[in-house]
Amino acid sequence: MPFPWLDCTPPRPDGAERRAKVAAAELASRAGVLYRLGFSEAAATRRLTATVAWEYDVDARSAANRRPDAVSDPAIARIVSDTFARRPG
């Protein structure tokens, strides 16, 4: 007897790119909130970097748990800088 719920959907070929775009958009949104709360750019960068470091496993063997390059420390600093430069209100 076949179980249709057991069949897995194959992953999308652009899945990693989509996840990176979503992660960058979420970080930009969080940076905007921190800007409106009065955080400095350096404090917001430190806070978001620590949050992302906590979310991903450093010693992950699986690619799904590894921290992508799109949310590396320099990428987060760039996202925060871009967000603070446009002064979200």
BAFI-3210 file (N, C-alpha, C; in Angstrom, 3 decimals, decimal comma, padded with zeros to 6 digits):
// residues 89
n [1|2|3|4|5|6|7|8|9|10|11|12|13|14|15|16|17|18|19|20|21|22|23|24|25|26|27|28|29|30|31|32|33|34|35|36|37|38|39|40|41|42|43|44|45|46|47|48|49|50|51|52|53|54|55|56|57|58|59|60|61|62|63|64|65|66|67|68|69|70|71|72|73|74|75|76|77|78|79|80|81|82|83|84|85|86|87|88|89]
n.u [000,844|000,742|001,986|001,062|001,839|004,357|006,090|008,670|009,091|011,217|014,138|014,275|016,175|017,135|017,027|018,878|019,664|017,236|016,728|018,874|018,216|015,877|016,880|018,602|016,737|015,250|017,195|017,663|015,187|015,159|017,342|016,287|014,321|015,956|017,276|015,166|014,672|016,766|019,355|022,896|024,833|026,985|026,273|023,909|024,899|026,561|024,621|022,910|024,762|025,477|022,991|022,542|024,747|024,019|021,799|022,702|024,501|027,808|029,649|028,404|027,700|025,960|024,801|022,485|022,352|024,510|026,011|025,142|026,960|025,724|024,861|027,119|029,521|030,720|028,786|026,487|027,247|027,350|024,656|023,408|024,672|023,766|021,026|020,890|021,855|019,789|017,963|015,472|012,071]
n.v [-001,178|002,131|005,187|008,354|010,643|010,138|010,591|012,692|016,074|017,158|019,177|022,679|024,048|026,616|027,031|027,635|030,232|031,561|031,229|032,705|035,288|035,731|035,612|037,845|039,881|039,668|040,343|042,999|044,075|043,697|045,315|047,791|048,039|048,146|050,522|052,364|052,070|053,379|052,375|052,345|052,115|050,356|048,944|047,720|046,095|044,364|043,120|041,844|040,182|038,499|037,298|035,892|034,179|032,604|031,320|029,515|026,442|026,061|023,957|022,348|019,483|018,982|020,611|022,047|023,087|024,716|027,956|030,252|032,063|034,440|035,505|036,113|037,619|040,023|040,462|040,953|043,321|044,990|044,952|046,150|048,649|049,638|049,741|051,574|053,775|054,533|055,432|054,286|054,856]
n.w [000,000|-000,985|000,426|000,101|001,492|002,219|000,169|-000,852|-001,748|-004,265|-003,648|-004,467|-007,176|-006,821|-004,124|-002,026|-002,689|-002,428|000,331|001,326|000,432|001,886|004,507|004,477|004,056|006,392|008,287|007,530|008,160|010,942|011,572|010,898|012,868|015,143|014,579|014,772|017,461|018,541|018,631|018,128|015,095|015,364|017,697|016,863|014,836|016,330|017,935|016,033|014,773|016,885|017,326|014,915|014,972|017,122|016,089|014,153|013,797|014,648|014,254|012,375|010,489|008,536|005,630|005,810|008,368|008,571|008,696|006,264|003,682|003,101|005,455|006,895|009,148|007,957|005,955|007,446|008,714|006,474|005,656|007,873|007,782|005,291|005,827|007,963|006,624|004,944|006,724|008,114|008,739]
ca.u [000,000|001,580|001,667|001,389|002,464|005,744|006,892|009,286|009,227|012,645|014,476|014,387|017,570|017,526|016,615|019,878|019,586|015,989|016,920|019,804|017,471|014,956|017,689|019,063|015,575|014,911|018,209|017,407|014,019|015,595|018,205|015,389|013,714|016,988|017,496|014,051|014,785|017,852|020,648|023,926|025,115|027,886|025,519|022,983|025,704|026,943|023,428|022,469|025,801|025,322|021,745|022,745|025,690|023,273|020,818|023,332|025,451|029,155|030,290|027,405|028,176|024,945|024,774|021,262|022,560|025,669|025,742|025,448|027,804|024,870|024,695|028,415|029,695|030,826|027,513|025,579|027,688|026,940|023,194|023,103|025,134|022,826|019,739|021,029|022,078|018,513|017,216|014,099|011,232]
ca.v [000,000|003,345|006,291|009,568|011,645|009,749|011,082|014,002|016,983|017,432|020,570|023,601|024,320|027,942|027,090|028,321|031,657|032,080|031,316|033,812|036,536|035,868|035,921|039,227|040,755|039,653|041,133|044,414|044,453|043,806|046,495|048,940|048,126|048,613|051,945|053,121|052,000|054,262|051,694|052,827|051,149|049,331|048,111|046,909|045,066|043,378|042,377|040,964|039,171|037,523|036,559|034,953|033,161|031,718|030,563|028,494|025,564|026,336|022,708|021,538|018,643|019,085|021,927|022,742|023,752|025,590|029,378|030,625|033,249|035,631|036,051|036,163|038,868|041,197|040,678|041,576|044,715|045,715|045,090|047,158|049,949|050,053|050,059|052,820|054,868|055,010|055,963|053,802|055,566]
ca.w [000,000|-001,043|001,319|-000,649|002,349|002,431|-000,952|-000,603|-002,870|-004,464|-003,343|-005,605|-007,524|-006,325|-002,725|-001,202|-003,000|-001,834|001,782|001,582|000,251|003,018|005,685|004,349|004,256|007,819|008,991|007,235|008,947|012,345|011,673|010,902|014,205|016,067|014,277|015,353|018,918|018,962|018,708|017,211|014,036|015,912|018,635|016,074|014,164|017,343|018,356|014,953|014,586|017,973|017,094|013,805|015,440|017,998|015,301|013,321|014,454|014,140|013,846|011,679|009,385|007,493|004,989|006,212|009,651|008,492|008,476|004,878|003,479|003,022|006,798|007,561|009,908|007,071|005,259|008,411|008,873|005,273|005,703|008,893|007,272|004,249|006,453|008,726|005,679|004,380|007,867|008,063|009,694]
c.u [000,894|001,066|002,033|002,069|003,927|006,663|007,394|009,317|010,712|012,944|014,576|015,854|018,053|017,166|017,584|019,834|018,340|016,127|017,840|019,090|016,519|015,731|018,169|017,912|015,173|015,915|018,018|016,205|014,381|016,478|017,357|014,716|014,730|017,315|016,410|014,069|015,954|019,192|021,630|024,173|025,994|027,141|024,539|023,728|026,105|025,756|022,969|023,493|025,693|024,066|021,920|023,718|024,983|022,336|021,432|024,367|026,827|029,800|029,335|028,032|027,209|024,938|023,544|021,444|023,742|025,260|026,104|026,284|026,985|024,627|025,999|028,533|029,865|029,523|026,507|025,954|027,260|025,424|022,797|023,506|024,184|021,487|019,819|021,237|020,773|017,557|015,746|013,236|009,886]
c.v [001,248|004,410|007,594|010,631|011,346|010,240|012,489|014,813|017,259|018,908|021,408|023,858|025,679|028,122|027,857|029,831|032,281|032,233|032,474|035,149|036,784|036,243|037,370|040,205|040,804|040,467|042,623|044,909|044,631|045,036|047,762|049,131|048,663|050,087|052,797|053,095|052,828|053,584|052,367|051,745|050,013|048,392|047,199|045,786|043,977|042,500|041,398|039,862|038,088|036,684|035,515|033,846|032,150|030,815|029,417|027,722|025,759|025,071|021,784|020,749|018,714|020,499|022,726|023,515|024,704|027,017|029,762|031,898|034,538|036,252|035,942|037,503|040,091|041,501|041,348|043,041|045,556|045,950|046,166|048,540|050,481|050,481|051,378|054,011|055,399|055,496|055,557|054,489|055,036]
c.w [000,000|-000,067|000,614|000,198|002,593|001,314|-000,657|-001,894|-003,069|-004,177|-004,611|-005,918|-007,006|-004,851|-001,841|-001,440|-002,379|-000,326|002,135|001,446|001,422|004,277|005,650|004,570|005,720|008,623|008,738|008,028|010,417|012,538|011,677|012,250|015,209|015,828|014,933|016,878|019,451|019,125|017,765|016,158|014,556|016,861|017,895|015,362|015,143|017,730|017,279|014,668|015,652|017,785|016,003|014,223|016,342|017,203|014,511|014,124|013,823|013,571|013,095|010,542|008,218|006,933|005,415|007,503|009,658|008,195|007,046|004,793|003,446|004,389|007,585|008,289|009,009|006,320|006,185|008,602|007,676|005,265|006,704|008,403|006,210|004,840|007,216|007,788|005,092|005,463|007,834|009,105|009,658]
res [m|p|f|p|w|l|d|c|t|p|p|r|p|d|g|a|e|r|r|a|k|v|a|a|a|e|l|a|s|r|a|g|v|l|y|r|l|g|f|s|e|a|a|a|t|r|r|l|t|a|t|v|a|w|e|y|d|v|d|a|r|s|a|a|n|r|r|p|d|a|v|s|d|p|a|i|a|r|i|v|s|d|t|f|a|r|r|p|g]
***
